[in-house]
Amino acid sequence: MNDFENRSNEMYLMNEDLARAQMCERLGEAQEQRRGRQLAMARRLSRRAERAAAQARLAVARSL
């Protein structure tokens, strides 16, 4: 019976380790997705700022 309990405990611990590893992997993937979205948003905002600056320069040039 003791051997069975040891094996049962080992299986439980293996399943727990597997679940922990999968959770860590999913957390890593979520962080990568967040970084990707943040980078895309930063690029969009940068292009928007560049367009606004160009429009401002054009408005100044037209007013002279």
Secondary structure by P-SEA (a helix, b strand, c coil): caaaaaaaaaaaaaaaaaaaaaaaaaaaaaaaaaaaaaaaaaaaaaaaaaaaaaaaaaaaaaac
